[in-house]
Amino acid sequence: MNIIAIIIYLLVSIFLILYAGYCISNGGFHMKGRGWKTKYEYPKTFKFTIGMLYFLAIVNILMIFINMK
């Protein structure tokens, strides 16, 4: 795996973690077609969205270690 791919994986992971933190600190998330929704309006979707953001960030970080040779 070249250095460019590693940097891209890390940048995407950092962006995902920062966006999840932003959503948690502001108490909401952006829902496609409906705009910004609070965690009180859609609590299950909010938890799912935050969970998916963290999951994808972790998978991106793991991909770096799996593809290293």
DOPADO-755135 format. One record per atom (N, C-alpha, C): residue number from 1; residue in one letter; x, y, z negated. Coordinates in pm, whole numbers, always signed. Layout:
N
(site NUM, 'a', (X, Y, Z))
...
END
This chain:
69
(site 1, 'm', (+86, -117, +0))
(site 1, 'm', (+0, +0, +0))
(site 1, 'm', (+90, +123, +0))
(site 2, 'n', (+62, +213, +91))
(site 2, 'n', (+147, +331, +100))
(site 2, 'n', (+107, +438, -1))
(site 3, 'i', (+188, +537, -13))
(site 3, 'i', (+170, +641, -114))
(site 3, 'i', (+46, +726, -86))
(site 4, 'i', (+13, +745, +42))
(site 4, 'i', (-106, +825, +77))
(site 4, 'i', (-232, +757, +25))
(site 5, 'a', (-243, +626, +41))
(site 5, 'a', (-361, +554, -6))
(site 5, 'a', (-372, +561, -158))
(site 6, 'i', (-259, +550, -226))
(site 6, 'i', (-260, +558, -372))
(site 6, 'i', (-308, +696, -417))
(site 7, 'i', (-260, +800, -352))
(site 7, 'i', (-302, +935, -388))
(site 7, 'i', (-451, +955, -363))
(site 8, 'i', (-501, +902, -252))
(site 8, 'i', (-644, +914, -222))
(site 8, 'i', (-728, +841, -326))
(site 9, 'y', (-690, +718, -361))
(site 9, 'y', (-763, +643, -464))
(site 9, 'y', (-762, +719, -596))
(site 10, 'l', (-650, +775, -634))
(site 10, 'l', (-642, +849, -760))
(site 10, 'l', (-726, +976, -756))
(site 11, 'l', (-722, +1049, -646))
(site 11, 'l', (-802, +1172, -635))
(site 11, 'l', (-952, +1143, -641))
(site 12, 'v', (-994, +1038, -573))
(site 12, 'v', (-1135, +1001, -576))
(site 12, 'v', (-1176, +961, -718))
(site 13, 's', (-1092, +885, -785))
(site 13, 's', (-1122, +843, -923))
(site 13, 's', (-1130, +962, -1016))
(site 14, 'i', (-1037, +1055, -1002))
(site 14, 'i', (-1038, +1175, -1087))
(site 14, 'i', (-1164, +1257, -1060))
(site 15, 'f', (-1201, +1272, -933))
(site 15, 'f', (-1322, +1346, -899))
(site 15, 'f', (-1446, +1281, -961))
(site 16, 'l', (-1457, +1149, -951))
(site 16, 'l', (-1572, +1078, -1006))
(site 16, 'l', (-1581, +1095, -1158))
(site 17, 'i', (-1469, +1086, -1227))
(site 17, 'i', (-1468, +1102, -1372))
(site 17, 'i', (-1503, +1246, -1410))
(site 18, 'l', (-1450, +1343, -1337))
(site 18, 'l', (-1481, +1482, -1366))
(site 18, 'l', (-1628, +1513, -1340))
(site 19, 'y', (-1685, +1460, -1233))
(site 19, 'y', (-1826, +1484, -1205))
(site 19, 'y', (-1915, +1418, -1310))
(site 20, 'a', (-1878, +1299, -1354))
(site 20, 'a', (-1955, +1234, -1461))
(site 20, 'a', (-1948, +1317, -1588))
(site 21, 'g', (-1832, +1369, -1622))
(site 21, 'g', (-1819, +1456, -1738))
(site 21, 'g', (-1900, +1583, -1724))
(site 22, 'y', (-1902, +1641, -1605))
(site 22, 'y', (-1982, +1761, -1579))
(site 22, 'y', (-2130, +1730, -1599))
(site 23, 'c', (-2175, +1616, -1546))
(site 23, 'c', (-2317, +1578, -1561))
(site 23, 'c', (-2353, +1556, -1708))
(site 24, 'i', (-2265, +1492, -1781))
(site 24, 'i', (-2291, +1467, -1924))
(site 24, 'i', (-2294, +1598, -2000))
(site 25, 's', (-2198, +1687, -1975))
(site 25, 's', (-2192, +1812, -2051))
(site 25, 's', (-2308, +1905, -2019))
(site 26, 'n', (-2360, +1900, -1896))
(site 26, 'n', (-2473, +1985, -1859))
(site 26, 'n', (-2607, +1914, -1873))
(site 27, 'g', (-2605, +1787, -1909))
(site 27, 'g', (-2729, +1715, -1936))
(site 27, 'g', (-2816, +1688, -1816))
(site 28, 'g', (-2756, +1663, -1702))
(site 28, 'g', (-2835, +1635, -1584))
(site 28, 'g', (-2751, +1576, -1473))
(site 29, 'f', (-2812, +1562, -1355))
(site 29, 'f', (-2745, +1507, -1238))
(site 29, 'f', (-2817, +1555, -1114))
(site 30, 'h', (-2753, +1543, -1000))
(site 30, 'h', (-2815, +1584, -874))
(site 30, 'h', (-2881, +1463, -811))
(site 31, 'm', (-3012, +1476, -786))
(site 31, 'm', (-3087, +1368, -723))
(site 31, 'm', (-3115, +1407, -578))
(site 32, 'k', (-3078, +1320, -487))
(site 32, 'k', (-3094, +1349, -344))
(site 32, 'k', (-3240, +1381, -312))
(site 33, 'g', (-3260, +1495, -248))
(site 33, 'g', (-3393, +1536, -207))
(site 33, 'g', (-3474, +1606, -314))
(site 34, 'r', (-3427, +1605, -438))
(site 34, 'r', (-3502, +1667, -548))
(site 34, 'r', (-3422, +1771, -624))
(site 35, 'g', (-3292, +1776, -601))
(site 35, 'g', (-3208, +1875, -668))
(site 35, 'g', (-3163, +1830, -805))
(site 36, 'w', (-3130, +1929, -889))
(site 36, 'w', (-3077, +1901, -1023))
(site 36, 'w', (-3189, +1857, -1116))
(site 37, 'k', (-3173, +1741, -1177))
(site 37, 'k', (-3271, +1689, -1272))
(site 37, 'k', (-3202, +1664, -1406))
(site 38, 't', (-3276, +1689, -1513))
(site 38, 't', (-3217, +1670, -1645))
(site 38, 't', (-3229, +1525, -1689))
(site 39, 'k', (-3152, +1492, -1791))
(site 39, 'k', (-3156, +1355, -1842))
(site 39, 'k', (-3287, +1326, -1914))
(site 40, 'y', (-3362, +1429, -1947))
(site 40, 'y', (-3491, +1408, -2013))
(site 40, 'y', (-3602, +1379, -1912))
(site 41, 'e', (-3587, +1430, -1790))
(site 41, 'e', (-3685, +1403, -1685))
(site 41, 'e', (-3672, +1261, -1631))
(site 42, 'y', (-3549, +1217, -1612))
(site 42, 'y', (-3520, +1084, -1555))
(site 42, 'y', (-3411, +1015, -1638))
(site 43, 'p', (-3443, +969, -1758))
(site 43, 'p', (-3337, +913, -1844))
(site 43, 'p', (-3272, +786, -1789))
(site 44, 'k', (-3350, +696, -1729))
(site 44, 'k', (-3292, +572, -1677))
(site 44, 'k', (-3202, +601, -1556))
(site 45, 't', (-3246, +690, -1469))
(site 45, 't', (-3166, +724, -1352))
(site 45, 't', (-3038, +797, -1393))
(site 46, 'f', (-3047, +881, -1496))
(site 46, 'f', (-2929, +950, -1546))
(site 46, 'f', (-2826, +850, -1597))
(site 47, 'k', (-2869, +756, -1678))
(site 47, 'k', (-2776, +655, -1731))
(site 47, 'k', (-2718, +570, -1619))
(site 48, 'f', (-2800, +533, -1522))
(site 48, 'f', (-2753, +454, -1409))
(site 48, 'f', (-2648, +532, -1328))
(site 49, 't', (-2676, +659, -1303))
(site 49, 't', (-2583, +742, -1226))
(site 49, 't', (-2449, +757, -1296))
(site 50, 'i', (-2452, +786, -1426))
(site 50, 'i', (-2328, +801, -1501))
(site 50, 'i', (-2252, +668, -1505))
(site 51, 'g', (-2323, +559, -1526))
(site 51, 'g', (-2260, +427, -1527))
(site 51, 'g', (-2196, +394, -1394))
(site 52, 'm', (-2264, +425, -1284))
(site 52, 'm', (-2208, +398, -1152))
(site 52, 'm', (-2086, +484, -1123))
(site 53, 'l', (-2088, +608, -1166))
(site 53, 'l', (-1972, +694, -1145))
(site 53, 'l', (-1849, +639, -1216))
(site 54, 'y', (-1867, +598, -1342))
(site 54, 'y', (-1754, +541, -1416))
(site 54, 'y', (-1710, +406, -1357))
(site 55, 'f', (-1807, +325, -1317))
(site 55, 'f', (-1776, +195, -1257))
(site 55, 'f', (-1693, +212, -1129))
(site 56, 'l', (-1736, +304, -1042))
(site 56, 'l', (-1663, +327, -918))
(site 56, 'l', (-1523, +383, -943))
(site 57, 'a', (-1510, +468, -1044))
(site 57, 'a', (-1378, +522, -1078))
(site 57, 'a', (-1285, +410, -1125))
(site 58, 'i', (-1337, +321, -1207))
(site 58, 'i', (-1255, +210, -1257))
(site 58, 'i', (-1217, +115, -1143))
(site 59, 'v', (-1312, +88, -1053))
(site 59, 'v', (-1283, +1, -939))
(site 59, 'v', (-1175, +64, -851))
(site 60, 'n', (-1183, +195, -828))
(site 60, 'n', (-1080, +262, -748))
(site 60, 'n', (-943, +249, -812))
(site 61, 'i', (-935, +266, -942))
(site 61, 'i', (-807, +254, -1011))
(site 61, 'i', (-756, +110, -1006))
(site 62, 'l', (-846, +14, -1022))
(site 62, 'l', (-805, -127, -1014))
(site 62, 'l', (-758, -164, -873))
(site 63, 'm', (-816, -102, -772))
(site 63, 'm', (-775, -132, -634))
(site 63, 'm', (-629, -95, -611))
(site 64, 'i', (-581, +6, -680))
(site 64, 'i', (-441, +43, -666))
(site 64, 'i', (-352, -72, -713))
(site 65, 'f', (-385, -128, -830))
(site 65, 'f', (-303, -234, -886))
(site 65, 'f', (-319, -366, -812))
(site 66, 'i', (-439, -392, -760))
(site 66, 'i', (-462, -517, -686))
(site 66, 'i', (-387, -515, -554))
(site 67, 'n', (-383, -401, -487))
(site 67, 'n', (-320, -393, -354))
(site 67, 'n', (-172, -362, -357))
(site 68, 'm', (-115, -342, -474))
(site 68, 'm', (+29, -315, -481))
(site 68, 'm', (+106, -444, -454))
(site 69, 'k', (+213, -431, -381))
(site 69, 'k', (+293, -550, -349))
(site 69, 'k', (+438, -523, -377))
END
